[in-house]
Every structure is written in C-alpha cells, then in structure tokens.
C-alpha cells in the first residue's frame, strides 16, 4: 500500500518552474530561474542566438486528471484554470509571457501553455468583470482573486477565451 504525500503549494510551484527550465533547455534556450521574490518574473530566457531576452512568469496547477477539464455554467467547457490576482490585469509587456503548467497528479506528466502577458491581462480583467456583472444580486463581493482559463477550439464562451490549441507548447513565444 502506497501513501501519497500531500504537496504544499511551494513544492508544486517549484516543480512547475524546474519543469519549464528543463523544457526550455532541451529546446536550446538559455534560461535561469530568478532568486528571491522578483516581482512578476520567475525565469529569464535568452533565445539561442541571443537576439531576444524574455521574462517568464510560471503558474502551476496539480490536478488528478490530465485532459478532462471542467464544465461550468459561466465559463463553458475549459481545460484547466490557474489562480491569479488583480495585479495580473496590469502586468503586460511585449517580452513578458506566462507559462501555465498543468501537472497530472496521476501520471506525473506535464503540459505547458505559453501565453503572452497582454492576452492574460485582458482575459483576467474581462473574466472578473463578467463574474461580478453576472452575479445574483448581493451574492458576490469584489475581491482580488482572478482565474485564468484555457478553453478549446470550437467551443463557445461568454468572453473571448484563449485555447489550448493556440498556446500548448508555444515555445516560439508567439502571440
């Protein structure tokens, strides 16, 4: 009989960051994790030819199903979601990207979604406004929490939603 250890959020975050570093290295990028609490940057990335430096913020979730996703009345059929905060509505720049990592708890496999910061900022802002506007009277209070979700091509969503097909394994860092 095996006993599963409950992982704390810090270990899950570190696992995601190291997984991203390994994937960048295998693709020829020069990447280094920032130390300490560098605001909005977990990994600094240089392209192999050195022409471009990028900043990467890593967000990791640890789920028991790899691709089952979730279905929600408000958000439709989405693959996965990551917790964000109000500050992510303002964090955008042409060299800032988010790498959303989904770790499958059952198989210990990883999925990577690299999304430009402007797409993330726009989505979390719209998502929160929609969430507030569509609440039953008095049931929701404004807060600092946000959530970034990835949908699927061909699905309909209440707000424009980035999809896995656009951003999974986007190691070219395209918009």
C-alpha positions in Angstrom: 0.0 0.0 0.0 1.5 3.3 -1.0 0.9 6.5 0.9 0.6 9.7 -1.0 2.2 12.8 0.4 0.2 16.0 0.3 2.3 18.5 -1.6 2.3 22.1 -0.4 1.9 25.0 -2.9 5.5 25.9 -2.8 6.7 22.4 -3.9 4.1 22.4 -6.7 5.3 25.8 -7.8 8.9 24.8 -7.8 8.2 21.6 -9.7 6.5 23.7 -12.4 9.4 26.1 -12.6 12.0 23.3 -12.9 9.9 21.5 -15.5 9.8 24.7 -17.5 13.5 25.2 -17.2 14.1 21.6 -18.5 11.9 22.1 -21.5 13.5 25.4 -22.4 17.0 23.9 -22.1 16.1 20.9 -24.3 14.8 23.4 -26.9 18.2 25.3 -26.9 17.1 28.4 -24.8 19.4 29.8 -22.2 17.2 30.1 -19.1 17.7 30.9 -15.5 15.4 31.0 -12.5 15.3 34.2 -10.6 16.2 34.0 -7.0 14.3 35.7 -4.2 11.0 37.4 -4.9 11.5 39.0 -8.2 8.1 40.6 -9.0 6.4 39.1 -12.0 9.5 37.1 -13.2 10.3 33.5 -12.4 12.6 32.7 -15.3 14.8 34.9 -17.5 15.0 33.4 -21.0 17.5 34.2 -23.8 16.9 32.9 -27.3 19.7 30.6 -28.6 21.0 33.3 -30.9 20.9 35.9 -28.2 18.7 38.3 -30.2 15.9 38.5 -27.6 15.6 38.3 -23.9 12.2 37.3 -22.4 10.6 37.2 -19.0 8.6 34.2 -17.9 6.1 34.0 -15.1 5.2 30.4 -14.2 1.8 29.4 -12.8 1.4 25.7 -11.9 -1.6 23.6 -11.0 -1.6 20.0 -9.9 -4.7 18.1 -10.9 -5.8 14.5 -10.8 -7.0 14.4 -14.4 -4.8 15.5 -17.3 -7.2 16.5 -20.0 -10.7 16.1 -18.6 -11.1 19.7 -17.8 -14.2 21.2 -16.3 -17.5 22.4 -17.4 -19.1 25.5 -15.8 -22.3 27.4 -16.4 -20.5 30.7 -16.5 -17.2 29.6 -18.2 -18.2 26.7 -20.5 -16.0 23.7 -21.2 -12.5 24.6 -20.3 -9.3 22.6 -20.0 -7.8 24.0 -16.8 -7.6 27.1 -14.7 -4.9 28.9 -12.7 -5.4 31.3 -9.8 -4.3 34.8 -10.4 -4.8 38.1 -8.7 -5.9 41.6 -9.6 -2.3 42.7 -10.2 -2.2 40.4 -13.3 -4.6 42.7 -15.1 -1.8 45.3 -15.3 1.2 43.0 -15.8 1.8 43.1 -19.6 4.7 43.8 -21.9 6.0 42.6 -25.2 8.7 40.5 -23.6 6.6 39.1 -20.7 5.0 35.7 -21.1 3.2 33.4 -18.7 3.9 29.7 -18.8 0.9 27.9 -17.4 1.9 24.4 -16.3 -0.6 21.6 -15.6 0.9 18.7 -13.7 -1.1 15.5 -13.8 -1.2 14.0 -10.3 -2.0 10.5 -11.5 0.7 10.2 -14.2 3.2 12.9 -13.1 3.1 14.2 -16.6 3.3 17.9 -17.6 1.5 20.2 -20.1 2.9 23.7 -20.9 1.0 26.6 -22.3 3.0 29.8 -23.1 0.7 32.8 -23.4 1.6 36.5 -24.0 1.0 38.7 -21.0 -1.3 41.0 -22.8 -3.7 38.1 -23.6 -3.6 37.0 -19.9 -4.2 40.6 -18.6 -7.1 41.1 -20.9 -8.7 37.7 -20.0 -8.4 38.1 -16.2 -9.8 41.6 -16.4 -12.8 40.5 -18.6 -13.3 37.4 -16.6 -13.6 39.3 -13.3 -15.9 42.0 -14.8 -18.1 39.3 -16.2 -18.1 37.4 -12.9 -19.2 40.5 -11.0 -21.8 41.6 -13.6 -23.5 38.2 -13.7 -23.8 37.6 -10.0 -27.2 37.2 -8.4 -27.9 40.5 -6.5 -25.7 40.7 -3.4 -24.2 37.2 -3.8 -20.7 38.3 -4.9 -18.4 40.9 -3.4 -15.4 42.3 -5.3 -12.1 40.7 -4.4 -8.5 40.5 -5.6 -8.8 36.9 -6.9 -8.9 36.2 -10.6 -8.7 33.0 -12.6 -7.1 32.3 -16.0 -8.7 29.5 -18.0 -7.9 27.8 -21.3 -10.7 26.6 -23.5 -10.9 24.5 -26.6 -11.3 25.5 -30.3 -14.9 25.1 -31.4 -16.4 25.9 -28.0 -18.4 29.0 -27.3 -17.6 31.1 -24.3 -19.2 34.2 -22.6 -15.9 36.1 -23.1 -13.1 35.7 -25.6 -11.1 32.7 -24.2 -7.6 31.6 -25.1 -7.4 28.0 -26.2 -5.0 25.1 -25.7 -4.7 24.8 -29.5 -3.2 28.3 -29.6 -0.8 28.1 -26.7 0.1 24.5 -25.8 3.9 24.0 -26.3 4.2 27.6 -27.7 8.0 27.6 -27.3 8.3 30.1 -30.2 6.7 32.6 -27.8 4.1 33.7 -30.4 1.1 35.9 -29.7 
